[in-house]
């Protein structure tokens, strides 16, 4: 299943897989969103798979948003796993 992105009331809903075959379009889409929005909220409740490249894409977008003084937040089931992943990276 490809990655589907929808938006409702300022929250972007992801559905499908965020993996090496979908990250390029994911990054391109959200780079554009970061340029035009002050706050990006990703809901990952319906994401079936996030691989290492998907986590890297989220990390890249968080860094871009930070440099541009924008808010980038991930919510939903599984967001704790993403939080833990990024926390582990900062511990070393």
N, C-alpha and C positions, 0 to 999 in steps of 0.2 A: 504494500500500500504506500502510495506517495504521501508526502506531507501536505496537509491542507491547513491553510491559515484563514481564519475569519476574525472579524472585529465587531465588538458590540460594547458601546458605552466606554470606549477607551481601553478595553481589555482585549488582547489578542489571544485567540483560542487556537491551539495547535492540536491536530488530529493526525495520527499515523506514525511514521517513523522519522526520527531525526538521526540520520546516519550519513555515511560517506557519500551516498548517492543523492542526498537531499540538502546537504549543508551549504552548497554554493548558492542555490536560490534562496535559502533561508537567510544567509548573511546579506545578500544583495537586497532582499526585501526589507530587512530590518535596518540596514544602513540608511536606506531612504526614509524609513519611519523615524529614526533618530534625528535626522536632519530637520524633520517637519513637526516633531512632537517634543514636548518637554518631559513627558513621562511615558515609558513603555512598560506595560504589565503583560507578561506572558503567563497564560494558564496552560499547564501541561497535563491536566487531568486525563486527557484522551490520547496521550502519547504512548504508543505501545512499545517503543524501543528508542533508547538514546545510547549511542555508542561513544567511543572516545572522541571521534571527530565531531559529534554533536555537542559534547561537553566543551570541546575546544571552541566551537562556534559560539556557544553562549558566553564563554569567557572572553572571546574576542569582542563580541558586541558589548559586554559589560565594560571593557576597557575603552572602547570607542565612546560610549555614553559618558563615562567618567571624564575623559579628556574634553568632551564638549559640554560638561556641566549639566548633563541630563540624568534623569532617574531611570534605571533599568531594573525591573523586579521580576522574579520568577515565582509563581504561586501554583498550588495544586498538589495533588497526590504525586509523590516522587520528588518534590522540591527539596525535601530534607536530604535525600541522597545527593542532590546537586550541591546543596549547602555543605554537606560533609566532605564532598570531593574538593571543593574550593578551600575549605578550612584545612584539609590535609595538605594542600599545596602551600599554604601560608605558614604551616608549623615549622618546617625545616628552616 
